[in-house]
Amino acid sequence: MTPSVNSSQITYSITTGTTPDNTYCVSSVLGFATTISYTSTGTFTGNTYTAQLSDAMGSFASPINIGTSISNLNTGVINCSIPANTESGTGYMIRVISNEPSIIGTNSNLFEVILYIPCETPISAISSRNDYCENEGGTIDLSAIGGSGTLLSWYTSGCSGTLIGTGNPLNIEAPTTTTTYYARWENSCSNSSCASITVTVLPIVNAGLSIAASENLICEGTLVTFTATPSNGGSSPEYQWQLNGLDIDGQINSTYASDSLNNYDQIKCILISSETTCISESTATSNIITVTVNSIPETPTISQIENYILHSNVPNGNQWYDSNGLISGAVNQEYTVTSNETYYVIVTKNGCSSEQSNSIAVVINGIDILSNNKSFEIYPNPVSNELIIVSKDNLLKTRYEIYNSLGQVIYKGILIEKDIIQTTNFSSGIYIIKLENDKTLEFKKIVKK
């Protein structure tokens, strides 16, 4: 039999595409926007395509509409959103359906939905070490306070810059230059903002340390102050002073003073710390100062010899004094007195002075200091221009010396019978003449007008 009318059958179908992502993160307040594609067959009129979300087990018994597209076309993409507060699961799928005609499409691939709690930013970040010197080495611990998340990650070069590690705390090698570290909480779905900490590393600088002494050549018991001066020592530095290579306890200031140094003691200083600057070891040690310590001379002893001559037991370095103080020019071992005074001597050697000697009070009576034998005659007295000395014993040779008021010999000669001395150039004052031969020793006092 041959049919009298031709007929045909229309086939309708919808194939749901693949999701762009395999994992979708949602929170209690935020969903996740995505898309789903589809392909259909058949003729659609006044049609709406709808994307539906299954439950976490992949069941569409109670599907959730998550996006629509009004279209009669056989291909398209639907903008959709995984709803906020969708429970976590790995068996979710999406399907596309239509209403004109009513067609249920195939299921998409399986994907995961994660319901997460957003990370919170750390309140602050801290380092176990800071403001240290670049050559100290070792490690530092980086820690964050506050915030929340699954994992604490640390970065340099900005938040989310270069990842250097995770953990709270995080132990890393100490940086050798000043570095800022950034910490943020992370989980699989979100990252917090960053808290940061800058670890300051101090550079090594040239201290240029030098010391100077108030004196380098001293007498025993003299207080010497040493002062250290760094050219670049930073603020509030501390020092270690050393005496002959050994540390001097408690000496951390820039000065050191001592009155108990011995001969050739060596002093140096080391800059050991500074609040803001690191010091190069090669320049932290100062120059060495050697102190020469001269001993104090022993206290001299004076005695009275030949009546009006005072004698020191020390040959050199004498300085004679009376009650008025230093007698200018009186520096010999012996001193001939010319006035009623109390006398003593101080000995100085290598710039160091002894204690003063014992004192002797001398009393001069009359013009003739000593003249028991009256062997000599001296005139005129007072004298102006010429002084005449006559010996009463012409057979003896007599040595004579004339002393000024400082005890210095200003004239001497040999007397046989008579001698005339020109005194024009003598200064006005009192002089002592000492005359001595094999029989007698006499002193005469004369006055120059």
C-alpha positions in Angstrom: 0.0 0.0 0.0 1.1 3.5 -0.7 0.4 6.3 1.8 -1.6 9.1 0.5 0.1 11.8 2.9 3.8 12.2 3.8 4.6 12.6 7.5 7.8 13.3 9.7 9.0 13.0 13.4 10.7 16.0 15.2 13.4 15.0 17.7 14.1 17.4 20.7 17.2 17.2 23.0 19.4 19.4 25.2 23.1 18.6 25.9 24.4 20.5 28.9 28.1 21.6 28.6 31.0 21.4 31.0 31.5 23.8 33.9 34.4 26.3 33.6 35.7 25.3 37.0 35.9 22.1 39.0 35.6 23.9 42.4 33.3 26.8 43.5 33.7 28.6 46.8 30.7 30.2 48.5 30.3 31.8 51.9 27.3 32.4 54.1 26.8 35.8 52.3 28.6 35.4 48.9 27.7 33.1 46.0 29.9 32.3 43.0 29.1 33.5 39.5 29.8 31.1 36.7 28.4 30.1 33.3 27.1 26.9 31.7 26.8 26.2 27.9 24.3 24.1 26.1 23.4 22.6 22.7 19.9 21.7 21.7 18.1 20.1 18.7 14.6 20.8 17.5 12.6 24.0 17.0 12.0 26.2 20.0 9.4 29.0 20.1 9.1 31.5 22.9 11.4 29.4 24.9 13.4 29.9 28.1 16.4 27.9 28.9 17.0 27.3 32.7 20.2 26.1 34.5 19.5 23.9 37.5 21.8 22.9 40.3 21.6 19.4 41.9 22.2 18.6 45.5 25.6 17.6 46.9 25.0 14.0 45.8 24.1 14.9 42.2 20.3 14.4 42.7 17.9 16.7 40.8 15.0 15.6 42.9 14.8 19.2 44.3 16.8 21.2 41.8 17.7 24.9 42.4 17.3 27.3 39.4 20.6 29.2 39.2 20.2 31.1 35.9 18.0 31.5 32.8 18.3 32.6 29.2 15.3 33.5 26.9 16.3 32.1 23.5 14.9 29.9 20.6 18.5 29.2 19.5 20.0 25.7 19.6 23.3 26.9 21.3 24.0 29.3 24.0 25.6 30.2 27.4 23.6 30.8 30.5 25.0 33.2 33.2 24.4 31.6 36.6 25.4 31.8 40.2 26.1 29.1 42.8 24.0 30.4 45.7 25.5 31.7 49.0 25.4 29.2 51.9 25.4 26.2 49.6 26.7 23.3 51.7 30.0 21.8 50.8 30.1 18.7 48.6 31.9 17.1 45.7 28.9 15.6 43.8 27.2 18.7 42.4 26.1 18.9 38.7 24.2 21.4 36.5 21.6 20.6 33.9 19.8 22.8 31.4 16.1 22.5 30.7 13.7 24.3 28.4 9.9 25.1 28.6 8.8 25.5 24.9 8.9 22.6 24.4 9.6 21.2 27.9 12.9 19.3 27.6 15.3 18.2 30.3 18.9 18.3 29.3 21.8 16.0 30.2 23.8 16.5 33.4 27.1 18.4 33.4 30.3 17.1 34.9 30.7 16.6 38.6 32.2 19.6 40.5 32.9 20.7 44.1 31.2 23.4 46.1 33.1 24.7 49.2 31.2 26.6 51.9 34.0 28.6 53.5 34.6 31.2 56.2 36.4 34.3 54.9 40.0 34.8 56.3 40.5 37.7 58.7 43.6 40.0 58.5 46.3 39.6 61.2 46.3 42.5 63.7 50.1 42.8 63.5 53.3 41.0 62.6 56.4 40.7 64.8 60.0 39.5 64.5 62.1 37.8 67.2 65.1 40.0 66.2 65.5 43.5 64.9 68.1 46.2 64.6 71.0 43.8 64.5 74.3 43.9 62.6 74.5 42.5 59.0 77.3 40.1 60.0 75.5 38.5 63.0 73.9 35.6 61.0 71.6 33.1 62.7 67.8 33.0 62.2 64.7 35.0 63.0 61.1 33.9 63.9 58.3 35.8 62.2 54.9 35.7 63.9 51.5 37.1 63.4 49.0 38.2 66.1 45.3 37.9 65.5 43.3 37.2 62.3 42.1 33.8 61.2 42.3 31.3 58.4 43.6 27.9 57.6 47.2 28.8 56.7 49.4 31.8 57.5 51.6 32.7 54.5 54.6 35.0 54.5 55.8 37.1 51.5 58.4 39.6 50.5 58.1 42.3 47.8 54.6 43.1 48.8 51.5 41.3 49.9 51.2 38.2 47.7 54.6 39.0 46.3 57.3 36.3 46.7 56.2 33.5 49.0 59.0 32.6 51.5 57.1 30.1 53.7 54.1 29.4 55.8 53.6 28.9 59.5 53.1 30.9 62.7 55.8 31.3 63.7 58.0 30.9 60.6 61.7 30.4 61.2 63.9 31.7 58.4 67.5 32.7 57.9 68.2 36.2 59.2 68.3 38.7 56.4 71.5 40.6 55.7 69.7 43.7 54.5 66.7 45.5 55.8 63.6 43.6 54.6 59.8 44.0 55.0 57.8 40.8 55.5 54.1 40.5 54.8 51.7 38.0 56.5 48.2 37.0 55.5 45.8 34.3 56.4 44.7 32.0 53.6 42.4 29.1 52.9 41.4 27.3 49.7 38.8 30.0 48.9 40.1 33.3 50.3 43.0 35.4 51.4 43.1 38.1 54.0 44.8 41.4 53.7 48.4 41.6 55.0 50.1 42.8 58.2 53.8 43.6 57.8 57.0 43.9 59.8 60.2 45.6 58.7 63.4 43.9 60.0 66.1 46.5 60.1 69.6 45.3 59.5 72.4 47.7 60.4 75.3 48.1 58.1 78.9 47.6 59.2 80.7 51.0 59.3 84.2 52.3 59.9 84.5 53.4 63.6 87.8 55.1 63.1 88.4 54.8 66.9 91.3 56.8 68.4 92.3 57.6 72.0 94.3 60.5 73.5 95.8 60.9 76.9 95.8 64.0 79.1 99.5 63.2 79.6 101.9 60.6 78.3 104.9 61.3 80.6 103.8 61.4 84.2 105.0 61.1 87.8 103.9 58.3 90.1 100.4 58.9 91.4 99.5 61.4 88.7 95.9 61.1 87.4 95.8 60.5 83.7 92.5 60.7 81.7 92.2 58.8 78.4 89.5 59.8 76.0 88.1 57.7 73.1 86.8 59.4 70.0 85.1 57.3 67.2 84.7 59.0 63.9 81.4 57.1 63.2 80.3 55.3 66.3 76.6 55.8 66.3 74.6 56.8 69.4 75.2 55.6 73.0 78.2 53.5 72.3 79.9 51.3 74.9 83.6 50.8 75.2 86.0 48.2 76.7 89.2 49.7 78.0 92.2 47.5 78.2 95.4 47.8 80.3 98.3 45.8 78.9 95.9 43.7 76.9 93.6 42.9 79.8 90.0 44.3 80.2 89.5 46.9 82.8 86.3 46.0 84.7 83.4 48.4 84.5 85.0 50.7 81.9 82.2 51.2 79.3 82.3 55.0 78.9 84.3 57.1 76.5 86.8 58.1 79.2 89.0 56.2 81.6 91.1 57.8 84.4 93.8 56.2 86.6 96.4 57.4 89.0 98.0 54.0 89.5 99.8 53.4 86.2 103.2 51.8 86.1 106.1 52.6 83.8 105.4 51.8 80.1 101.8 50.7 80.7 99.9 50.3 77.4 96.3 51.6 77.2 93.9 50.9 74.3 90.1 50.9 73.8 87.6 48.8 71.9 84.2 50.0 70.8 82.0 47.0 71.6 78.4 48.2 70.9 76.2 50.9 69.6 72.5 51.4 69.5 72.3 52.4 65.9 75.5 51.4 64.2 77.5 48.2 63.7 81.2 48.6 64.0 83.8 46.9 61.8 86.1 44.8 63.9 89.1 46.0 62.1 88.4 49.6 63.1 86.8 49.1 66.5 90.1 48.9 68.3 91.9 52.1 69.0 95.6 53.0 68.8 97.8 52.1 71.8 99.1 54.7 74.1 102.2 53.9 76.1 102.6 55.9 79.4 106.0 56.6 80.8 105.8 56.8 84.6 108.8 58.4 86.3 109.3 57.7 90.0 109.1 60.3 92.7 112.6 61.1 94.0 113.3 60.1 97.6 112.8 62.8 100.1 116.2 64.6 100.5 117.9 65.4 103.8 119.7 68.7 104.4 122.4 69.4 107.0 124.3 72.5 108.1 128.0 72.3 107.5 130.7 74.9 108.1 128.1 77.0 110.0 126.4 78.9 107.2 126.6 76.4 104.4 123.6 74.1 103.9 124.1 70.7 102.2 121.7 68.4 100.5 122.4 64.7 100.4 121.3 64.5 96.8 123.8 65.7 94.2 121.5 67.0 91.5 118.1 68.4 91.0 118.0 70.5 94.1 115.8 73.6 94.5 116.2 75.5 97.7 113.4 77.3 99.5 113.0 79.6 102.5 109.9 80.8 104.3 109.1 83.1 101.4 109.1 80.2 98.9 111.4 79.3 96.0 114.8 80.9 96.0 115.4 81.7 92.4 118.6 80.2 91.0 119.4 78.2 94.2 119.8 74.8 92.6 123.2 73.5 93.7 123.8 70.8 96.2 125.1 73.3 98.7 123.6 76.7 99.6 125.2 79.5 101.5 122.7 81.4 103.6 122.8 85.2 103.8 119.8 85.9 106.1 118.0 84.6 109.1 115.5 82.2 107.6 114.2 78.6 107.7 115.5 76.6 104.7 114.6 73.3 103.0 115.1 71.7 99.6 113.0 69.8 97.1 114.6 67.5 94.5 113.2 67.2 91.0 114.2 64.5 88.5 112.6 63.7 85.2 109.9 66.2 85.9 108.9 64.6 89.2 109.4 66.4 92.5 110.2 64.9 95.9 108.6 65.7 99.2 110.3 68.6 100.9 113.3 67.9 103.0 113.7 68.6 106.7 114.0 72.3 107.6 116.9 74.1 109.2 116.6 77.5 110.8 119.7 79.7 110.4 120.5 82.7 112.5 123.2 85.2 111.4 124.7 87.6 114.0 126.9 90.5 113.0 129.1 91.3 110.0 131.6 88.5 110.6 129.9 85.2 110.3 132.9 83.2 111.4 136.2 84.8 112.4 137.7 83.0 115.3 141.3 83.4 114.1 140.8 86.9 112.5 143.3 85.8 109.8 141.9 88.1 107.2 140.8 91.7 106.8 138.2 92.7 104.3 137.3 96.4 103.6 135.4 98.6 102.8 132.3 97.0 104.1 129.8 98.2 102.8 131.6 98.2 99.5 130.9 100.2 96.4 133.5 99.6 93.6 136.5 97.8 95.0 136.7 95.2 97.7 140.1 94.6 99.3 141.1 91.3 101.0 144.3 91.2 103.1 145.8 88.0 104.6 147.5 88.4 108.0 149.5 85.2 107.3 151.5 86.0 104.2 153.0 82.6 103.9 149.8 80.7 103.3 147.9 80.5 100.0 144.2 81.0 100.6 141.3 80.1 98.3 138.3 82.3 98.5 134.8 82.3 96.9 132.1 84.9 96.9 128.4 83.8 97.2 125.4 85.8 96.3 122.1 85.6 98.3 121.0 82.6 96.2 124.0 80.6 97.4 125.6 80.8 93.9 129.4 81.4 93.5 129.8 84.6 91.5 133.5 85.1 92.0 136.5 83.1 93.2 140.3 83.5 93.4 143.6 82.8 95.2 144.8 85.1 98.0 148.5 85.2 98.9 148.9 88.5 100.6 146.4 91.0 99.2 143.8 91.0 96.5 141.5 93.7 95.0 138.2 92.7 93.6 136.2 94.9 91.3 132.6 94.9 92.5 131.1 97.6 90.2 129.0 95.0 88.5 127.8 93.4 91.7 124.1 93.9 92.5 123.2 95.6 95.7 122.7 93.1 98.5 124.4 90.8 101.0 127.3 88.5 100.0 129.3 85.9 101.8 133.0 85.4 101.3 134.4 82.0 102.1 138.2 81.9 102.8 140.0 78.6 103.3 143.6 77.5 103.7 145.5 74.8 105.5 145.1 76.5 108.9 141.7 78.2 108.9 138.2 78.5 107.4 136.4 81.8 107.7 133.2 83.4 106.4 132.8 87.1 106.0 129.6 88.9 105.2 129.8 92.0 103.1 127.2 94.4 101.9 127.2 95.9 98.4 125.7 99.4 98.3 
